[in-house]
Structure formats: C-alpha cells, structure tokens
Amino acid sequence: IRRQRQMCIRDSPFSKMVAIRFHLMMCRRCPALERSLRETIDVLRAMLFYVDEFPEQLHHTKESQLLFPKVRERAPELTPVLARLERDHEAGERSIRELEHTLLAFEVMGEARRATFEQAVERYIRFYLDHMRVEEEHILPAARRSFTAEDWVAVDAAFAANQDPLTGHEAAAEFQPLFRKILMNAPAPIGLGPAH
C-alpha cells in the first residue's frame, strides 16, 4: 500500500520527465523538411501544454497546498527543504514560459534557434530531476514515517484526482483532443505517429 501511495504522488513528475525527454528527442530527430518540421513543432507545443497543465499546475499545486503543509507540520526540521521546493515550483513555471518562448523562436527563426531550444530543454530536465531527487530523498521518507492513515487518504485522493493520461488514466473530456493529437502524431515511445 505504501508503494502505491508513493506512485500516486510520483506519477505526474514521472510522466512530466517522459514528456520533457521526448521534447529533446523530437527536437534532435526533427528533419529539415519544412512540413515535417512544422508537424514536429506542433507536437512539441502540445507536449509543452501538457507539461504546463498537468504536472506544473495540478501536481505542484497539490504538493504546495496539501503534501508540503502536512510534511511541515509533522517534520518541521524539513522547513528549509520545503521552502527550496516551493521556490522550485515558482522557477518551474518560469522555465515552462522560457521553453515555450524558445520553441516559438525555433519555429519562426529556424535552425539558428534549434540549439537554444535544446539547451533550454536540457536545463529544465536537470532542474526537474534535481527537484524530484530532493522530494524522494527528504519529503517522501518523512511522509512515510509520519503520516497517519487519514493523511494518506487525503493525499491519495487528491493526487489520484489528477487523472493524468500519461500515467494510464483516461483523459477528461476537455483534454481528449490534446491527448489524441499527441498520441496520433508523436512517434514511439510516446505515441503512435510515424517515425521521423
């Protein structure tokens, strides 16, 4: 049961890392042909929208409003770590805007801006992996040690409600067009689209 609880909390960050790594893979593999490049950028834009809507907005909001306060209450010695993670959440939102901007620059300016986009994706991956490492080394162990059964019920329910399609859930009706677009146009391992 504890493993299931951890996976519920970890689902969105894991799917986010899959999506971000996919961005980098797509960018590196995208061809010079204008039509294919345009299609690739279109899928990358959809994936960035996914990263912003699901892990950034839903998951981080629940961490900040539910998980972190419970950890702070039960393990006050982690207050500096929690403050750092909150700052990471704020920085993550800025980083998503940077990725969107550098993708737009790549789209309209062409190859001259590809490296800038790739570097922004790589920075974001490093940043997010470090963020996840801190959560896994400090926050999740503290939660396992100190949360009550009632705490877990509330946390599990909140995180399970995210219904992230990249973690095996069916997309809510409003997000079905987004995930259909990603699924049908993105190549494996994310989707069913043709290999570029």
Salt bridges, closest charged atoms under 4 A:
GLU34 OE2 - ARG38 NH1 3.48
GLU39 OE2 - ARG35 NH2 3.17
ASP42 OD1 - ARG45 NH1 3.81
ASP42 OD2 - LYS181 NZ 2.91
ASP52 OD2 - ARG97 NH2 2.53
GLU56 OE2 - LYS16 NZ 2.28
GLU56 OE1 - HIS60 ND1 3.33
GLU63 OE2 - HIS59 NE2 2.90
GLU63 OE1 - HIS89 NE2 2.75
GLU73 OE2 - ARG74 NH2 3.72
GLU86 OE1 - HIS89 ND1 3.92
ASP88 OD2 - ARG84 NE 3.01
ASP88 OD2 - HIS131 ND1 2.89
GLU98 OE2 - ARG123 NH2 2.49
GLU100 OE1 - ARG97 NE 3.02
GLU107 OE1 - ARG45 NH2 2.18
GLU111 OE2 - ARG114 NH2 2.64
GLU122 OE2 - ARG28 NH2 2.04
ASP130 OD2 - ARG84 NH2 2.40
ASP130 OD1 - ARG133 NH2 2.69
GLU135 OE2 - HIS131 NE2 2.97
GLU136 OE2 - ARG10 NE 2.76
GLU137 OE1 - ARG133 NH1 2.93
ASP151 OD1 - LYS70 NZ 3.37
ASP151 OD2 - ARG74 NH1 2.35
ASP156 OD2 - ARG5 NE 3.43
